[in-house]
């Protein structure tokens, strides 16, 4: 079967957590991945030459989209991914988003990719759990270097062969060894979704670390501001369902924190909750469930929101 050439999505954050020595900012280039399954069917993507989820062969763009799974376009059909919706509206858009990316992985990806593609505006999608992703990221020696204003990066995209080989071996060695096992099923449904969801839920129990995190996140955005002086910089806060229920006040605080940063930098900050007004918020999420990514409706509203900001 063709599944030999089909890889389960293993994220840069998973690889870097397992091995402190390596830097991974994207998937393997020009490979077919199964990205995820929230609706009962597997979504396949083919990565571009940099290992990202784009169909475009351009090297010059209106918009660079950055962030985690929401910028990666997880779980919806390719034509409903945010960057492809923006492409349809005539804004050449390139996504460097990757599931599981926190603020430092995103910053590193931005710094590395700017040597290879040109772009005008940067739209950074900041999902709430990024406040917690920064915990492990800020302990990673290689990622911490990107906070230094004079650090120009490691030219990550110059030669992806070694890191591709590493990823391939990691996947092969971590596939279930049991015979007669459909690796796609076991690997995704069990591993990816459950790990991912548990990770998000666990993060929210970790509230006491918030204060130190905000300091590092502020540093991330100060460096972002400094490194991309000539680009229009837009950061959009993405709510989860708790923002409309028990965490409303907490989400207000998170947004307030960003507003403070935007007052001291050239970063423009927006709150995607504005689009949920008068709408049933559940329709923005996959199957209306509390622990899924956005639905087609959610992504469509997100791309409309971006259009409204940039036009």
N, C-alpha and C positions, 0 to 999 in steps of 0.2 A: 504494500500500500504506500501511498505518497506520504504517509505520516513520518517517514524517515527524515524528510526535508522540512518538517513542520516542527517549530520549536515552541515550547510553553514560554510564556512571558516571565522572565526572571528580571527583577528590577535592579537598577544600579544600587539602590539603597540596600537591598538584600545582599548583593555581592560585596559591597563595601563594609557592611556590618560583620560579615563572615571573615573578611580579610582586610585588616587595617592598612596593609601595605599598598593595595592597588587603588587606582582611581578609575571609576567607571561612570561615564556620563550619558551613555546612550546604549542602545541595543547593538546587536551584530548588524553590520550593513548588508543590505540587499538580501535579507532572509525573510522567510515566511513564518510569522508567529501566530499563535492563537492568543488573542489578547484577553478575552474574557467571555463570561457567559452569565448574564443576569436575567436573560429572558428565555432560557431554554435552548438557545442555539449558539454555536460557537462563532465568534467573530474573528476572522482572519485579517491580518494586516501584513503588508510587505514593506520592510523598512527601506529607507533611501540610502544614499552612499555614506551618510553620517550616522546611520543607525536610528534615525528618527522616523516618525510616522507621517510621511508626506508623500504626495503623488507628484509634486512639482519638480521640474528639473531646473528651475531658475536659480540664480545666485544673487538676485536683487529683489527686495521685497518692500512693500508698504508697511507691513506689520510683522513683528516677531512676537509670537505667542509663547509665553513661558509659564511654568508651574507644574503641578502634579497631574493626577489622572484626569482632571477636568480639562487641562490643556492637551493631554495625550489623546483625549476623545474616547475614553474608555466606555465600552459596553453599548454604544449606539452604532448604527450603520455608518460607514465611512462618509456618506453624503450629509449626515446629520452632525458630524463633528464640527466644533466651533470654527476651526480654521478653514474647513471646506465651505461652511456657510458664508464666511467672510469672503472667500475666493469667489463664490457665486455672485456676491454683490460687487465684484470688480476690484476688491482690495486684495492684492497679492499678499498672501499670508503664509508664513512658515512657522511650524510648531516645533519647539524643542522640549515640549512638556513630556514628563515621564511619570508613570504611577509611582507613588511612594516618595517622590522628590520633596524635600523640605527646602527652606529658604537658602541654605548654603549650597546644596546641590544645584539649585536653580541659578544662583549667582555664578557658580563655577562654570556651568554650561553656557551662560550668557557671555562670560569673559572669553571662553575658549572659541565659541562659534563666531564671534565677531571678526576673527581673522579670516574667515572663510566665506561668509555671506554678508551682503550689505542689507541694511534695513533702516527704515525711517523711524517708525514708532515701535515702542516696546509695550506690550500689554501683558502684565504679570498677574495671573490668577492666583489669589492667595486663599486657600481653603483653611478653615479654622484649625485643622489638626497640624498645620505647619508650626503652630506655637509649640507643639510637642515634638515634632520631628527634629527641631533644632537641638533637642537634648543630646541625642547620639551624635549628630553632625558636628556640634561644637567641640566634641571630644576627639574628633578625627583630625589627626595632624595634617594630613594632606588637604582636607577641606578648609581648615582654619587659615591656611596660607592665603586663601582668596580674600580674606578680610583686609590684608595689607594693601594699602593704596598703591604701592610701587610694584606689587607682584603682577607680572604680565601673563602668568599661566604657564602651562607645560607643553603647549602646542599639542594638545590631546588628539586633535583630528588629523594630524599629519600622517600618522601611521597607525591604523586601527588593527593591524594584523595580530599583534601579541594579545591585546585585550579581547579580541574576537575569539582567538584560540582558547583563552582562559575561560570565557563565557561558555563556549561550546563544551569544554571538558566539564565544567561545573554542572551544566544541565545533564550531560550524559551520565555523570557519576551520581547525580541526585534523583534520577528517574527511579520509580519503583522497580525493584528487581524481580517481583513475582511474575511468573509466566502467566500468559493468558489475561494479563491485566491491561485494560485499555488505558494507556498512559495519559491520554488527553483527559479523560474523565477524572481519573484519580488525581492527577496533578493539579488540574484547575479547580474543580469544584472543591475538593477537599483542601488543597494547599492554599491556592491563591485567595479565594474568597474568604475562607474561614480565618486564615492568618491575618488577612488584611482587616477584616471586620473586627476581630478580637483586638488587634493592635489599636485600632481607632478607639474602641470602647475602653480599653485599658488606659489609653492616654488621658482620657477625661477624668480618671480617678487620681491623676497625678497633679492635682491642682497646686500644691504648695511650691512647685518649681517655677511657676509662672513668672515671678518677678525677675529672676536671673535671665530667663528666656527672652524677656522683652528687651533687656539690655543688648543681648547678642543680635536680636532681630533688628534693633535700631542700628547697630553697627553694619549689618548686612545692607540695609537700605542707604546708609551714608556712603558706603563703598559703591553701591549701585549708582547712586546719584553722581558720585565723583567720576566713575569710569565711563559713564554714558552721558557726558555733558551735552553732546550734540544731538541726542535723540529725545523725542517726546516720550516721557515715562509715565505710564498709567498703571496703577495697581488697583485691582478690583477684589474686594473682600467677598468671598463666597460663603453663604451660610449653609449649615446643615439643618435638619429638621428641628433639632433642639432649640435653635434660635427663635423658633416660633412658639416654643412651649417653655420648658423649665429653665432654659438658658438665656432667655431674652435679655436680662440685665447684663449677663456676662458678655453676650455678643455686643451689646451697646458699649461696654467697656473696651472691648477689643477694637471696635471701630474708632472709638475716641483716641485710643493709643495711636492708631494710624494717622488720624487727623493731626495729631501733635507732630508726628514725623513730617507730614506733608507741609506743615507750616515752616519747618526749618530747612526744607530741601526743595528741589524743583520737581519733586514727584507729585503727580496728581493722583488723588485718592478717591475711589468711588465704592459705594456700598450696594451690592447687587440686591440687597433686600428691598430696595426701592421698586424693583420690578415685581415684587410679590404682592404689592398693595392691591387690595380688591380682588385678588385672585386666590383660588384655593392653592395654598403652598404645596400641598401634597402632589399636585399634578406635575410639579417641577422635578419630582424625584422618580427614579425607575420603579414602575409598578406601584407608585405611591407609598413605598415602604420606607421606614426610617433609616435603614442602613445601606441604601443603594446609592449609586451615583445619580447624576441628573438624567432625566428622561429626554426624549426628543423635544418635548415642550420646553423643558428646562434649558437645553442647549440652544434652541431657537431664540428663546427670550434673552439668553446670554449674548448671542451674536447680535441681536437687535440692540441690546444695551450698549455693546461696544460701538456699534455703528452710530448710535445716538451721541456717544461721547466724542467720537473722532470727526463727525461731520460738521 
